[in-house]
Amino acid sequence: MFRRRLRLSAVASACLLVAASAATFGAPADAAPADDPTVQVTIDSFGPVAPRPGLPVVIKGRVTNTSSVTFNDPQALACIDRTRLASTAAVDAIPTEQNIPMNDRDSCSNLTNDPQTFKPFDQPLAPKQTVEFSLTVPWKEWRITDQTGVYVVGVTFRGEPPNSSRIMAGRARTLMPVAGTTPLTRTVDTALVIPLRHRPTQLGGKNFANDSLAQSLAPTGSLGRLLALGKARKVTWLVDPAMLDEIRQMTKGYVILGPNGQTTQGNGQSVAATWLKEFDATRSAGNQVVLLPYGDPDVAGLLDSGEPLKKLVAQARQTTQGYILPPPSVNVPATFTNGLWLEGGAAASRYLGAASGGFAGASTSDLNLVSSSSWSAATRPVLTSTPVYDVVTPEGPDNPVRTVIADSSLTSGGPDQDTAASPLQVRQRFAAETALIAASGKGTASVVVLPPRGWDSNGNATAQLAAALSLPWIKATDVSTVVASNPRPQSARAPKAPPTNGVLTDSQISSIQDLDTATSTMQGLLVDENALPEVMTHALLRSTSSGWNGYPEEARHFTAIELGSANQQLGKVHLVNASVDRGLRKEIKVNLAGSKGTFPLTITNDTEWSVRVGIEVNAANRSDLKITPPQTAVLGPRQKWTPRITASAEQNGLIRANAQVVTAGGQSVGKSQELLIQASQYGSVGWILVGAACALLFGTSFVRIYRRIRTERRNPTPAAEAAETAEAGDAAESGDTPDPAHDRPAANGVPEAAAPDASLKEGVGSKDG
């Protein structure tokens, strides 16, 4: 019995061990316990933006139950972290607490003494249900000092899920700058830079790819809302001139090109005209205009790709340098600043140095804008007094580069990552940062605010920044004033960056290379390279736009259409082939007689420009074909040229070759044309036979002539002898010398009678004679 029990105990122990092992290997060792159910808390309103001591604060928002359980006794409560933040560095260091379970996040203490600071909800909060709250916090409930500073405040949600005790299931925080009783020591000159840009849509002339630009220009569109911010405020416009060209074309009328070549009338003509009128009105009011490189190219991507695309950066900047911006009104001159905008890794030394200069017309008045987020937190220049620095760029043509560093902290929002980009959070962060700058020292303080690319698609956050320019310690200005107030900036090292930093994909870069090749070939084809249509160079620059980031299909469609248009122009300069002209794909057939000879080829120029062309012929199946290329020739519009191609071949037979029209620089123009060359020549035996035949011909002729003369001398005719005697007598009487050309008597219309034997003997010879 004892052994039986022991055996059962051993079996049970083994089973427990297996079960424990299965549990251990079935789940990761570092798996965290399941989180409590959570809800989403959103703060929609916070006012005043920067309360003074004694003023109550009103916080409004909503709670959405994003879990699958119902919360009983739900409640929203105001909270505060009473740690006073006295510097911008302290604001940057606020912990996000993202890795802490929601119920364990205790940095924000709930306010429960005053019933205005919390709101119990009447009904349980079911899944997917949303309820609103409005909390009023009297000043005394914060229990903080009257000093200027920044505090983290917020709203928490508490409720009781099934089979659990009461927990904190949600929280939202924001920054509350406090304007203390002690006056601030200085104002902050703030230049708000508002980008006005849109991905390219103009395909050329009045043809547009889509109507997205018109939608954006509408009063409810992103560009319409952004433009409205400058009507009553001093801002700096950062504009892509390619977009301005598109808008001006829209005012003249445009069509949308469909997938099958069909066109529909664009609907944005009046919207574009209104937008341009309002834009010019803000310019007349004194708002500065900074023009980006034409097309707003992906600077880092183009420079990383090397030649030939890297040259497009300088070309885009030079195009902007020569851009003609119409005056906004009769009394206001047309002025703009040639600008460059880099952010992230694109601000590294190799990009900033190369793109800031190296183009015709570059000057010290050009503006180079860089985001401070390009630097790491440890190496970032101090921006509490001035944003203007001389950035050292040893890899660029100019060292150093005068640079305006936009403070990215002013648009970072926070402190919670999931709501950092909301307009309210951006406004509170901006107010907090600038308040601390105003309270941190004496003298002039200047900052530049520049929203990052792709940051505010609808313009709402930028609108909150513009509204915050009315804060008492803010003085709105423009970038040119900020730069002028700092004539002797300090130096800073350029930020470091990864090996590649472009925003366009590899396939997009490859498409740009194809379009660049076609465009440069067309330019090299023209006698006057400056005659290249501007629409082609502008299309190439538009294809490099960083605005294509996030729109890969539109970018592919745009570049494909522009490449097809360029190739169509190149195809108008081609070899004449009647078979191709009739729609057939047949080769050109030519004959080459002898070891060396010539054959004609004809090139036609169906373009409206004068071109300089040449021909290259290369064998496809033989190595003994030698071609002497003709000199290049100039063809006027609608003209043809037929040079003779000198060629030689060492062997007989059919030679397949390709004839290619080329530019003066050797670039291939269009597709090559296949040739079939029939080479036929004589060998040494053939030449011997020809020589022998010639010798036989001349030898037999000589023998026959010799025999004839000998026969005539042996058998002279009586008439001939009498004539000779008479002529000799006349000559003797007259004393004249006989004329060898006239030594026979005149016929007098009667044929001379011949002796019968002479006729029989010399019949054939006389026919020949």
Solvent accessible surface area in square Angstrom, and as a share of the most:
residue,aa,sasa,rsa
1,M,155,0.69
2,F,153,0.64
3,R,186,0.68
4,R,158,0.57
5,R,158,0.57
6,L,107,0.53
7,R,157,0.57
8,L,119,0.59
9,S,60,0.39
10,A,61,0.47
11,V,84,0.48
12,A,53,0.41
13,S,68,0.44
14,A,53,0.41
15,C,80,0.48
16,L,130,0.65
17,L,124,0.62
18,V,103,0.59
19,A,60,0.46
20,A,55,0.42
21,S,43,0.28
22,A,65,0.50
23,A,74,0.58
24,T,94,0.54
25,F,176,0.73
26,G,68,0.65
27,A,54,0.42
28,P,95,0.60
29,A,116,0.90
30,D,127,0.66
31,A,62,0.48
32,A,87,0.67
33,P,117,0.74
34,A,105,0.82
35,D,109,0.57
36,D,70,0.36
37,P,41,0.26
38,T,53,0.31
39,V,10,0.06
40,Q,95,0.42
41,V,8,0.05
42,T,27,0.16
43,I,14,0.07
44,D,71,0.37
45,S,46,0.30
46,F,6,0.03
47,G,25,0.24
48,P,54,0.34
49,V,32,0.19
50,A,17,0.13
51,P,0,0.00
52,R,124,0.45
53,P,32,0.20
54,G,53,0.51
55,L,82,0.41
56,P,66,0.41
57,V,0,0.00
58,V,52,0.30
59,I,0,0.00
60,K,97,0.41
61,G,5,0.05
62,R,97,0.35
63,V,0,0.00
64,T,33,0.19
65,N,0,0.00
66,T,82,0.47
67,S,22,0.14
68,S,102,0.66
69,V,43,0.24
70,T,47,0.27
71,F,0,0.00
72,N,65,0.33
73,D,93,0.48
74,P,3,0.02
75,Q,31,0.14
76,A,0,0.00
77,L,6,0.03
78,A,0,0.00
79,C,0,0.00
80,I,0,0.00
81,D,41,0.21
82,R,81,0.29
83,T,84,0.49
84,R,93,0.34
85,L,22,0.11
86,A,55,0.43
87,S,50,0.33
88,T,27,0.16
89,A,70,0.54
90,A,32,0.25
91,V,4,0.02
92,D,75,0.39
93,A,77,0.59
94,I,26,0.13
95,P,85,0.53
96,T,42,0.25
97,E,23,0.10
98,Q,80,0.35
99,N,151,0.77
100,I,70,0.36
101,P,68,0.43
102,M,35,0.16
103,N,63,0.32
104,D,84,0.44
105,R,38,0.14
106,D,121,0.63
107,S,32,0.21
108,C,8,0.05
109,S,53,0.34
110,N,49,0.25
111,L,5,0.02
112,T,80,0.46
113,N,115,0.59
114,D,21,0.11
115,P,96,0.61
116,Q,91,0.40
117,T,0,0.00
118,F,48,0.20
119,K,76,0.32
120,P,80,0.50
121,F,26,0.11
122,D,138,0.72
123,Q,125,0.56
124,P,60,0.38
125,L,1,0.00
126,A,39,0.30
127,P,51,0.32
128,K,181,0.77
129,Q,66,0.29
130,T,67,0.39
131,V,29,0.17
132,E,131,0.59
133,F,7,0.03
134,S,61,0.40
135,L,0,0.00
136,T,39,0.23
137,V,0,0.00
138,P,24,0.15
139,W,33,0.12
140,K,147,0.62
141,E,19,0.09
142,W,0,0.00
143,R,153,0.56
144,I,26,0.13
145,T,75,0.44
146,D,65,0.34
147,Q,100,0.44
148,T,17,0.10
149,G,1,0.01
150,V,0,0.00
151,Y,3,0.01
152,V,8,0.05
153,V,0,0.00
154,G,0,0.00
155,V,0,0.00
156,T,0,0.00
157,F,0,0.00
158,R,63,0.23
159,G,0,0.00
160,E,63,0.28
161,P,7,0.05
162,P,70,0.44
163,N,164,0.84
164,S,51,0.33
165,S,84,0.54
166,R,81,0.30
167,I,10,0.05
168,M,12,0.05
169,A,1,0.00
170,G,0,0.00
171,R,22,0.08
172,A,6,0.04
173,R,4,0.02
174,T,0,0.00
175,L,1,0.00
176,M,0,0.00
177,P,0,0.00
178,V,1,0.00
179,A,7,0.06
180,G,4,0.04
181,T,95,0.55
182,T,97,0.57
183,P,113,0.71
184,L,51,0.26
185,T,75,0.44
186,R,30,0.11
187,T,76,0.44
188,V,0,0.00
189,D,31,0.16
190,T,0,0.00
191,A,0,0.00
192,L,1,0.01
193,V,0,0.00
194,I,0,0.00
195,P,20,0.13
196,L,0,0.00
197,R,56,0.20
198,H,31,0.14
199,R,38,0.14
200,P,6,0.04
201,T,0,0.00
202,Q,21,0.09
203,L,13,0.06
204,G,20,0.19
205,G,44,0.42
206,K,117,0.50
207,N,53,0.27
208,F,2,0.01
209,A,21,0.16
210,N,40,0.21
211,D,30,0.15
212,S,19,0.12
213,L,3,0.01
214,A,9,0.07
215,Q,127,0.56
216,S,12,0.08
217,L,4,0.02
218,A,23,0.18
219,P,111,0.70
220,T,112,0.65
221,G,11,0.11
222,S,32,0.21
223,L,4,0.02
224,G,9,0.09
225,R,78,0.29
226,L,20,0.10
227,L,1,0.00
228,A,45,0.35
229,L,19,0.09
230,G,2,0.02
231,K,113,0.48
232,A,95,0.73
233,R,89,0.33
234,K,76,0.32
235,V,0,0.00
236,T,0,0.00
237,W,0,0.00
238,L,0,0.00
239,V,0,0.00
240,D,4,0.02
241,P,0,0.00
242,A,2,0.02
243,M,3,0.01
244,L,0,0.00
245,D,37,0.19
246,E,4,0.02
247,I,0,0.00
248,R,49,0.18
249,Q,38,0.17
250,M,1,0.01
251,T,36,0.21
252,K,157,0.66
253,G,13,0.13
254,Y,3,0.01
255,V,18,0.10
256,I,30,0.15
257,L,39,0.19
258,G,21,0.21
259,P,131,0.82
260,N,126,0.65
261,G,51,0.49
262,Q,131,0.58
263,T,73,0.42
264,T,89,0.52
265,Q,121,0.54
266,G,9,0.09
267,N,129,0.66
268,G,1,0.01
269,Q,80,0.36
270,S,81,0.52
271,V,43,0.25
272,A,0,0.00
273,A,46,0.36
274,T,72,0.42
275,W,4,0.02
276,L,21,0.10
277,K,153,0.65
278,E,56,0.25
279,F,0,0.00
280,D,35,0.18
281,A,60,0.46
282,T,3,0.02
283,R,16,0.06
284,S,46,0.30
285,A,81,0.63
286,G,39,0.37
287,N,10,0.05
288,Q,25,0.11
289,V,5,0.03
290,V,0,0.00
291,L,0,0.00
292,L,1,0.00
293,P,3,0.02
294,Y,0,0.00
295,G,0,0.00
296,D,5,0.03
297,P,6,0.04
298,D,7,0.04
299,V,10,0.06
300,A,1,0.01
301,G,9,0.09
302,L,0,0.00
303,L,28,0.14
304,D,52,0.27
305,S,40,0.26
306,G,24,0.23
307,E,120,0.54
308,P,60,0.38
309,L,0,0.00
310,K,80,0.34
311,K,83,0.35
312,L,0,0.00
313,V,4,0.02
314,A,35,0.27
315,Q,54,0.24
316,A,0,0.00
317,R,0,0.00
318,Q,88,0.39
319,T,35,0.20
320,T,0,0.00
321,Q,70,0.31
322,G,59,0.57
323,Y,27,0.10
324,I,150,0.76
325,L,8,0.04
326,P,53,0.34
327,P,79,0.49
328,P,21,0.13
329,S,47,0.30
330,V,150,0.86
331,N,141,0.72
332,V,46,0.26
333,P,96,0.61
334,A,41,0.32
335,T,95,0.55
336,F,58,0.24
337,T,29,0.17
338,N,7,0.04
339,G,0,0.00
340,L,1,0.01
341,W,6,0.02
342,L,4,0.02
343,E,37,0.17
344,G,33,0.32
345,G,23,0.22
346,A,16,0.12
347,A,0,0.00
348,A,3,0.02
349,S,12,0.07
350,R,74,0.27
351,Y,1,0.00
352,L,1,0.00
353,G,0,0.00
354,A,38,0.30
355,A,2,0.01
356,S,12,0.08
357,G,3,0.03
358,G,64,0.62
359,F,16,0.07
360,A,61,0.48
361,G,46,0.44
362,A,45,0.35
363,S,60,0.39
364,T,142,0.82
365,S,86,0.56
366,D,17,0.09
367,L,12,0.06
368,N,10,0.05
369,L,1,0.01
370,V,1,0.00
371,S,12,0.08
372,S,0,0.00
373,S,64,0.41
374,S,13,0.09
375,W,9,0.03
376,S,65,0.42
377,A,88,0.68
378,A,102,0.79
379,T,90,0.52
380,R,75,0.27
381,P,18,0.11
382,V,106,0.61
383,L,14,0.07
384,T,41,0.24
385,S,55,0.36
386,T,28,0.16
387,P,2,0.01
388,V,0,0.00
389,Y,16,0.06
390,D,24,0.12
391,V,0,0.00
392,V,42,0.24
393,T,0,0.00
394,P,86,0.54
395,E,109,0.49
396,G,17,0.17
397,P,86,0.54
398,D,72,0.37
399,N,92,0.47
400,P,63,0.40
401,V,7,0.04
402,R,94,0.34
403,T,0,0.00
404,V,2,0.01
405,I,0,0.00
406,A,2,0.02
407,D,16,0.08
408,S,23,0.15
409,S,12,0.07
410,L,0,0.00
411,T,6,0.03
412,S,52,0.34
413,G,1,0.01
414,G,6,0.05
415,P,14,0.09
416,D,12,0.06
417,Q,117,0.52
418,D,118,0.61
419,T,36,0.21
420,A,22,0.17
421,A,64,0.50
422,S,40,0.26
423,P,46,0.29
424,L,17,0.08
425,Q,6,0.03
426,V,0,0.00
427,R,35,0.13
428,Q,0,0.00
429,R,23,0.08
430,F,1,0.00
431,A,0,0.00
432,A,0,0.00
433,E,1,0.01
434,T,0,0.00
435,A,3,0.02
436,L,6,0.03
437,I,2,0.01
438,A,0,0.00
439,A,40,0.31
440,S,72,0.47
441,G,23,0.23
442,K,176,0.75
443,G,52,0.50
444,T,91,0.53
445,A,0,0.00
446,S,2,0.01
447,V,2,0.01
448,V,0,0.00
449,V,1,0.00
450,L,11,0.06
451,P,6,0.04
452,P,52,0.33
453,R,63,0.23
454,G,80,0.77
455,W,53,0.18
456,D,30,0.16
457,S,100,0.64
458,N,66,0.34
459,G,2,0.02
460,N,66,0.34
461,A,3,0.02
462,T,4,0.02
463,A,35,0.27
464,Q,56,0.25
465,L,1,0.01
466,A,1,0.00
467,A,47,0.36
468,A,6,0.05
469,L,14,0.07
470,S,99,0.64
471,L,22,0.11
472,P,95,0.60
473,W,8,0.03
474,I,17,0.08
475,K,121,0.51
476,A,33,0.26
477,T,8,0.05
478,D,11,0.06
479,V,1,0.00
480,S,54,0.35
481,T,71,0.41
482,V,2,0.01
483,V,40,0.23
484,A,78,0.60
485,S,61,0.39
486,N,27,0.14
487,P,96,0.60
488,R,223,0.81
489,P,22,0.14
490,Q,128,0.57
491,S,78,0.50
492,A,16,0.12
493,R,181,0.66
494,A,17,0.13
495,P,8,0.05
496,K,195,0.83
497,A,29,0.22
498,P,80,0.50
499,P,115,0.72
500,T,98,0.57
501,N,29,0.15
502,G,34,0.33
503,V,66,0.38
504,L,16,0.08
505,T,69,0.40
506,D,127,0.66
507,S,79,0.51
508,Q,19,0.09
509,I,24,0.12
510,S,55,0.36
511,S,34,0.22
512,I,1,0.01
513,Q,66,0.29
514,D,74,0.38
515,L,4,0.02
516,D,4,0.02
517,T,80,0.46
518,A,7,0.05
519,T,7,0.04
520,S,36,0.23
521,T,5,0.03
522,M,0,0.00
523,Q,64,0.28
524,G,20,0.19
525,L,0,0.00
526,L,6,0.03
527,V,67,0.38
528,D,78,0.40
529,E,93,0.41
530,N,141,0.72
531,A,40,0.31
532,L,15,0.07
533,P,31,0.19
534,E,118,0.53
535,V,70,0.40
536,M,22,0.10
537,T,29,0.17
538,H,25,0.11
539,A,6,0.05
540,L,5,0.02
541,L,1,0.00
542,R,12,0.04
543,S,3,0.02
544,T,0,0.00
545,S,3,0.02
546,S,10,0.06
547,G,13,0.13
548,W,5,0.02
549,N,88,0.45
550,G,64,0.61
551,Y,91,0.35
552,P,81,0.51
553,E,106,0.47
554,E,51,0.23
555,A,5,0.04
556,R,129,0.47
557,H,61,0.27
558,F,1,0.00
559,T,9,0.05
560,A,51,0.40
561,I,46,0.23
562,E,12,0.05
563,L,44,0.22
564,G,40,0.38
565,S,55,0.35
566,A,4,0.03
567,N,74,0.38
568,Q,122,0.54
569,Q,42,0.19
570,L,8,0.04
571,G,38,0.37
572,K,70,0.30
573,V,1,0.01
574,H,59,0.26
575,L,13,0.06
576,V,46,0.26
577,N,11,0.06
578,A,59,0.46
579,S,16,0.10
580,V,48,0.28
581,D,96,0.50
582,R,160,0.58
583,G,66,0.64
584,L,79,0.39
585,R,179,0.66
586,K,109,0.46
587,E,45,0.20
588,I,27,0.14
589,K,151,0.64
590,V,16,0.09
591,N,115,0.59
592,L,1,0.01
593,A,81,0.63
594,G,30,0.29
595,S,64,0.41
596,K,139,0.59
597,G,18,0.17
598,T,59,0.34
599,F,3,0.01
600,P,61,0.38
601,L,6,0.03
602,T,32,0.19
603,I,0,0.00
604,T,8,0.05
605,N,0,0.00
606,D,56,0.29
607,T,2,0.01
608,E,121,0.54
609,W,48,0.17
610,S,45,0.29
611,V,0,0.00
612,R,88,0.32
613,V,0,0.00
614,G,3,0.02
615,I,4,0.02
616,E,71,0.32
617,V,11,0.06
618,N,92,0.47
619,A,34,0.27
620,A,71,0.55
621,N,84,0.43
622,R,52,0.19
623,S,107,0.69
624,D,17,0.09
625,L,17,0.09
626,K,114,0.48
627,I,40,0.20
628,T,85,0.49
629,P,83,0.52
630,P,35,0.22
631,Q,158,0.70
632,T,55,0.32
633,A,20,0.16
634,V,72,0.42
635,L,6,0.03
636,G,11,0.10
637,P,62,0.39
638,R,160,0.59
639,Q,95,0.42
640,K,132,0.56
641,W,51,0.18
642,T,73,0.42
643,P,11,0.07
644,R,139,0.51
645,I,0,0.00
646,T,38,0.22
647,A,1,0.01
648,S,29,0.19
649,A,3,0.03
650,E,129,0.58
651,Q,112,0.50
652,N,87,0.45
653,G,24,0.23
654,L,85,0.42
655,I,0,0.00
656,R,98,0.36
657,A,0,0.00
658,N,58,0.30
659,A,0,0.00
660,Q,23,0.10
661,V,5,0.03
662,V,9,0.05
663,T,2,0.01
664,A,59,0.46
665,G,73,0.71
666,G,40,0.38
667,Q,67,0.30
668,S,66,0.43
669,V,3,0.02
670,G,39,0.38
671,K,190,0.81
672,S,49,0.31
673,Q,19,0.08
674,E,66,0.30
675,L,0,0.00
676,L,18,0.09
677,I,0,0.00
678,Q,79,0.35
679,A,3,0.03
680,S,59,0.38
681,Q,46,0.21
682,Y,144,0.55
683,G,48,0.46
684,S,86,0.55
685,V,102,0.59
686,G,20,0.19
687,W,152,0.53
688,I,119,0.60
689,L,116,0.58
690,V,64,0.37
691,G,40,0.38
692,A,59,0.46
693,A,60,0.47
694,C,60,0.36
695,A,66,0.51
696,L,125,0.62
697,L,114,0.57
698,F,145,0.60
699,G,35,0.34
700,T,64,0.37
701,S,47,0.30
702,F,143,0.60
703,V,65,0.37
704,R,130,0.47
705,I,104,0.53
706,Y,119,0.45
707,R,143,0.52
708,R,91,0.33
709,I,81,0.41
710,R,99,0.36
711,T,38,0.22
712,E,96,0.43
713,R,193,0.70
714,R,168,0.61
715,N,79,0.41
716,P,77,0.49
717,T,43,0.25
718,P,104,0.65
719,A,56,0.43
720,A,39,0.30
721,E,89,0.40
722,A,66,0.52
723,A,25,0.20
724,E,115,0.52
725,T,101,0.59
726,A,59,0.46
727,E,64,0.29
728,A,61,0.47
729,G,33,0.31
730,D,90,0.47
731,A,23,0.18
732,A,84,0.65
733,E,151,0.68
734,S,69,0.45
735,G,66,0.64
736,D,98,0.51
737,T,121,0.70
738,P,98,0.61
739,D,68,0.35
740,P,117,0.74
741,A,82,0.64
742,H,139,0.62
743,D,84,0.43
744,R,176,0.64
745,P,91,0.57
746,A,80,0.62
747,A,68,0.53
748,N,135,0.69
749,G,78,0.75
750,V,100,0.57
751,P,117,0.74
752,E,117,0.52
753,A,94,0.72
754,A,76,0.59
755,A,31,0.24
756,P,106,0.67
757,D,83,0.43
758,A,35,0.27
759,S,67,0.43
760,L,156,0.78
761,K,122,0.52
762,E,49,0.22
763,G,41,0.40
764,V,109,0.63
765,G,19,0.19
766,S,70,0.45
767,K,179,0.76
768,D,92,0.47
769,G,75,0.72
